[in-house]
Amino acid sequence: MCSNTCKGKFHGDQECLALKKVNEKVKGEIIAENPSIIYPLKCLMLNSYKPDLFEEILALETHLEKRRDTVIWRRHRISVEDVLKKYNLLTEQQIQEEIVQKICGILDINSFEVRPPGDVVSSITHPENQCLRALYTKGAMMAHNCLANTHISVDDNFIMSVYARVDINDQDLITINYTNVLEGTQERHEHLMEGKYFSCKCSRCKDPSELGTEISSLLCHKCRRGFLRHTELEVDFKIWQCSECKVCFKNFLIDLAIEEARRRIHDLDPTMGVQALEALYKTLLLTFHPNHYLMLELKQIMINFYSKSPPTKQNLNRKIDLCGSLMSVFSKIEPGISRIRALTMYELQSAIVDISNKQFKDKDINEEELIKELQTAEKILKDSVKFLLYEPKNSPEGRMAQMALNELKLLRHSIDNIKKEFLVPVTEDNNSKKIKEKLNKKKKNNKK
C-alpha cells in the first residue's frame, strides 16, 4: 500500500496519489485483509486519472451474461463488490452499471500470468514462485490456438515482448496459447470453457493422438496394444476409446486414474532420491503412455534430480534419455521458438559434455569420438542460446542466455584445444604422403 514514504516502484505518481486518497477513506489494514479488491480498485481509479486507458480496458471481453449468477459471479460480489460498497468506494451509477462485475470479468478472462522478479532458472522444472496477474490491453486482443504462432516473454519490469514463433502468412491470425502447452486436451478444454467461455478447435485439439504425441493417452488394459484416447462422440458425451480394439471407457474412470497418479507425483518425498522416482515411473508406465503429460511432468522432476546427483555415467545416460524423450514431444507441440525446448536442450548438452569427458578419460572413446560428441553438444547449446536470446535480458531466461553464451564460448575453446593437441598431423608425415602420391601418379603415367 502507498504511504508518505512510498517509492512507487511498480506504479506511477498518479496511481500513488490515488492510493493515498483511498487510504484516507479506508485504513490500509482493511484493504490488506481483503486482497481481492486491490486489482479491481486499481482499475476503477484509472477512471479518475487515466480515463482513456480505463475505456480501453472496459472495451475488452467480459462475457457478463455467461458469468451472471455463477459461482465466480457470487464470489466477486461478496469478496469485491460488497467490500467496495461497504467503504463507499463505489458510486450509485457504478453499482447500477455492474462496473465491478465487468472489471472482474475482464481481469479473469484477459489477464496474463506473470512471474515476480526472480533468480535464474537453472533447470527445466517450473520455478515455484507465486504467479502474478497482469493485464495487457493489446496483448489480450490476440486470438487463442494451442499451436500458437507467437512467443511471449515478460521481463522483470513486466514489459511484454511478442515474437513470431514460426513464419506467419499475411492472412493468418496472430495467436497465443491461453492454456498450458503441457496439459492434455481435456484439461485445456476445461480451462478454456471455465475461464474463457469457448472451446478450441485447433489441429491439436481435433487430433485424438495430439499430433502423434499421445500426450493424453493411457494404455488399454484390455488388449495391451492400443492407446486410450479422449473422444467426443456427441455433445457433452465424452469417452476414452482404444486405438486398436475399440473398447470404450467412461470419462470418470480415466479421471480417477489421473488423479491418483497426480497425487503420487505431488506426494513424492524429495529426500528419497532418484530411486523412488524411477520406481514410480515404472509403476505409472503400466497405465500411461510414456508421453502422457503426467509422465512428462515426472520426467522433468527426474531430470532435475539427476542434475543434482553424482555425475556417474549411469546417471548422465539416464538424464540424456529423459531429455531426448521430452524433446521429441516438445518439438511437435511447440514448434519454432520455444522456452521449454531451450531449457531442455541446455540440460541435454550439459549431460553430453560431462559423459563424453568421462568416457574419454576412461578410454572408452578416442579423440575423434570425443570431438564429435562435443560438437553435438555445441550444436544443441547453440540452438538453446538461439531461443533464449529472445527473452528479455533482465528476465530469468535472459540471464540464463548469458550464462549459456559463456558456456558456448568455453565449449568451443575446449574443442579447438583438443583438435590442436591430438589431431594436428606431423608435417613430415604430410610431406611423405605427398611424395608418395606423386610417385604413384608417375608410375600410373609410365604404365599408360
Secondary structure, DSSP 8 states (H G I E B T S, - for coil): ---TT---TTS-HHHHHHHHHHHHHS-HHHHHH-GGGHHHHHHHHHHHH-HHHHHHHHTS---HHHHTTSHHHHHHIIIIIHHHHHTT-S-HHHHHTTHHHHHHHHHHHH-EEE--S-----SSS------EEE--TTGGGSEE-TT-SEEEEE-TT--EEEEESS---TTS--EE-SS-TTS-HHHHHHHHHHHTS-----HHHH-TTTTTT-TT-EE-TTTSSSEEEEEEEETTEEEEEETTT--EEEHHHHHHHHHHHHHHHHT--GGG-HHHHHHHHHHHTTTB-TTSHHHHHHHHHHHHHHHHS---HHHHHHHHHHHHHHHHHHHHHS-SS-HHHHHHHHHHHHHHHHHHHHHHHTTSS-HHHHHHHHHHHHHHHHHHHHHHTTS-TTSHHHHHHHHHHHHHHHHHHHHHHHHHHHS---HHHHHHHHHHHHHHHHHHHHH-
